[in-house]
């Protein structure tokens, strides 16, 4: 039963990733593209966690945490760049 749930969750995450890539390409503004990149990071984290559950290894959960931290920092850096024109002060 858990196999079916994982397959459905992976398919849903893959569909969300494809729709987010569509928004990344067709986003009318830079803010939309930054939001799409952040959503792609969240989708990737979801897929990493689902792979960790599927293969029952805790290593993937640590990788997901690292990916979440890097995704958050890149989103903040992009937003700061749009607001001020530079990242480093």
C-alpha positions as CSV (number, residue, x, y, z in Angstrom):
1,X,0.0,0.0,0.0
2,X,2.8,2.4,0.8
3,X,4.3,1.7,-2.6
4,X,1.2,3.0,-4.3
5,X,1.2,6.1,-2.2
6,X,4.8,6.8,-2.9
7,X,4.2,6.3,-6.6
8,X,1.3,8.7,-6.6
9,X,3.3,11.3,-4.5
10,X,6.3,11.1,-6.9
11,X,4.0,11.5,-9.9
12,X,2.4,14.5,-8.3
13,X,5.8,16.1,-7.4
14,X,6.9,15.5,-11.0
15,X,3.8,17.1,-12.4
16,X,4.3,20.1,-10.0
17,X,7.9,20.3,-11.2
18,X,6.8,20.4,-14.9
19,X,4.2,23.1,-14.2
20,X,6.8,25.1,-12.2
21,X,9.3,24.9,-15.1
22,X,6.6,26.2,-17.4
23,X,6.1,29.2,-15.0
24,X,9.9,29.7,-14.9
25,X,10.1,29.9,-18.7
26,X,7.0,32.0,-19.3
27,X,7.1,34.2,-16.1
28,X,6.3,37.7,-17.1
29,X,8.5,39.3,-14.4
30,X,11.7,38.5,-12.6
31,X,9.8,38.1,-9.4
32,X,7.7,35.3,-10.9
33,X,10.9,33.6,-12.0
34,X,12.4,33.8,-8.5
35,X,9.2,32.4,-7.0
36,X,9.3,29.6,-9.6
37,X,12.9,28.8,-8.6
38,X,12.0,28.6,-5.0
39,X,9.1,26.3,-5.8
40,X,11.4,24.1,-7.8
41,X,13.7,23.8,-4.8
42,X,10.7,22.8,-2.7
43,X,9.6,20.2,-5.3
44,X,13.2,18.8,-5.4
45,X,13.2,18.6,-1.6
46,X,9.9,16.7,-1.8
47,X,11.3,14.2,-4.3
48,X,14.5,13.7,-2.2
49,X,12.4,12.9,0.9
50,X,10.1,10.6,-1.1
51,X,13.2,8.8,-2.5
52,X,14.5,8.4,1.1
53,X,11.2,6.9,2.2
54,X,11.2,4.6,-0.9
55,X,14.7,3.3,-0.3
56,X,14.5,3.6,3.5
57,X,17.7,5.4,4.0
58,X,18.2,8.4,6.3
59,X,21.0,9.9,4.2
60,X,18.4,11.4,1.8
61,X,16.8,13.3,4.7
62,X,20.1,15.0,5.5
63,X,20.5,15.9,1.9
64,X,17.0,17.4,1.8
65,X,17.9,19.6,4.8
66,X,21.0,20.9,3.1
67,X,19.2,21.5,-0.1
68,X,16.5,23.4,1.8
69,X,19.0,25.7,3.5
70,X,20.8,26.4,0.2
71,X,17.4,27.0,-1.5
72,X,16.4,29.5,1.1
73,X,19.7,31.4,0.9
74,X,19.5,31.7,-2.9
75,X,16.0,33.0,-2.7
76,X,17.0,35.6,-0.2
77,X,20.0,36.6,-2.3
78,X,17.9,36.9,-5.5
79,X,15.3,39.0,-3.7
80,X,18.0,41.2,-2.2
81,X,19.6,41.6,-5.7
82,X,16.3,42.7,-7.1
83,X,15.6,45.2,-4.3
84,X,19.0,46.8,-4.1
85,X,20.9,45.9,-7.2
86,X,23.7,44.1,-5.3
87,X,24.0,41.3,-2.9
88,X,27.1,42.3,-0.9
89,X,27.0,45.5,1.1
